[in-house]
Amino acid sequence: MNTIKGSTGSDYTYSENDIIGSGYYGCVYKARNEPQNLDVAIKLMNNVPMKPRRKGSINGSEKEINILKQLNQTPNVLNLIDHTKEKKYVYLITEYC
């Protein structure tokens, strides 16, 4: 079992055997926040700095976090619960559907 601490201080545990899907940017795992009795999905993306296309541009993971924050509580859109960044990975914690 792996445990990560989100930006809100909550702990999320997941097993690499509980993979939901994978793609070009990373993998998604089913995870759990025990204190809240909540199943979540954790998307792990490689934290690789991208070469900015233009001055002031942001990388893909920051862009995805910003978009999901703006769309939170929008019907029919996956809600971002938490996120965190480590040296190797960026973690997006979303509701589990």
VOPA-254891 format. One line per 10 residues: number of its first residue (from 1); their letters; for each residue z, x, y of C-alpha. Coordinates in nm, 3 decimals, m for minus. Layout:
BEGIN
NUM) A) Z X Y  ...
END
This chain:
BEGIN
1) MNTIKGSTGS) 0.000 0.000 0.000  m0.082 0.113 0.352  0.111 0.007 0.660  m0.003 0.017 1.021  0.187 m0.072 1.337  m0.003 m0.287 1.584  0.014 m0.253 1.962  0.270 m0.536 1.971  0.501 m0.346 1.734  0.431 m0.565 1.430
11) DYTYSENDII) 0.379 m0.402 1.090  0.082 m0.497 0.874  0.043 m0.392 0.510  m0.278 m0.381 0.310  m0.409 m0.240 m0.013  m0.745 m0.066 m0.038  m0.804 m0.290 m0.344  m0.800 m0.603 m0.123  m1.134 m0.535 0.046  m1.303 m0.839 0.198
21) GSGYYGCVYK) m1.622 m0.667 0.309  m1.780 m0.355 0.448  m2.057 m0.265 0.683  m2.199 0.004 0.904  m1.891 0.032 1.128  m1.615 0.007 0.868  m1.432 m0.204 0.612  m1.228 m0.524 0.632  m0.916 m0.572 0.421  m0.687 m0.866 0.355
31) ARNEPQNLDV) m0.344 m0.776 0.491  m0.002 m0.927 0.546  0.258 m0.943 0.819  0.572 m1.016 0.613  0.818 m1.103 0.892  0.581 m1.371 1.025  0.469 m1.477 0.674  0.110 m1.439 0.795  m0.208 m1.333 0.614  m0.446 m1.141 0.840
41) AIKLMNNVPM) m0.767 m0.940 0.815  m0.774 m0.577 0.925  m1.102 m0.417 1.025  m1.092 m0.037 1.004  m1.353 0.137 1.215  m1.401 0.510 1.243  m1.266 0.634 1.577  m1.564 0.849 1.659  m1.632 0.899 2.028  m1.981 0.785 2.114
51) KPRRKGSING) m2.192 0.965 2.368  m2.194 0.740 2.676  m2.536 0.601 2.758  m2.446 0.578 3.122  m2.156 0.665 3.347  m1.859 0.433 3.295  m1.983 0.288 2.965  m1.728 0.225 2.690  m1.755 0.287 2.317  m1.828 0.017 2.059
61) SEKEINILKQ) m1.471 m0.042 1.940  m1.339 m0.084 2.295  m1.624 m0.321 2.370  m1.551 m0.531 2.060  m1.178 m0.549 2.149  m1.259 m0.660 2.505  m1.501 m0.928 2.386  m1.258 m1.064 2.124  m0.975 m1.074 2.382  m1.195 m1.281 2.616
71) LNQTPNVLNL) m1.289 m1.521 2.337  m0.936 m1.570 2.195  m0.844 m1.936 2.150  m1.211 m2.037 2.170  m1.296 m2.295 1.902  m1.501 m2.158 1.611  m1.442 m1.793 1.710  m1.223 m1.554 1.511  m0.901 m1.477 1.703  m0.787 m1.122 1.765
81) IDHTKEKKYV) m0.415 m1.105 1.681  m0.350 m0.736 1.745  m0.518 m0.396 1.753  m0.423 m0.031 1.747  m0.588 0.308 1.750  m0.507 0.626 1.562  m0.679 0.962 1.558  m0.910 0.868 1.271  m0.937 0.486 1.288  m0.937 0.187 1.519
91) YLITEYC) m0.773 m0.120 1.361  m0.862 m0.475 1.463  m0.617 m0.732 1.327  m0.767 m1.080 1.323  m0.684 m1.413 1.170  m0.770 m1.439 0.800  m1.031 m1.703 0.722
END
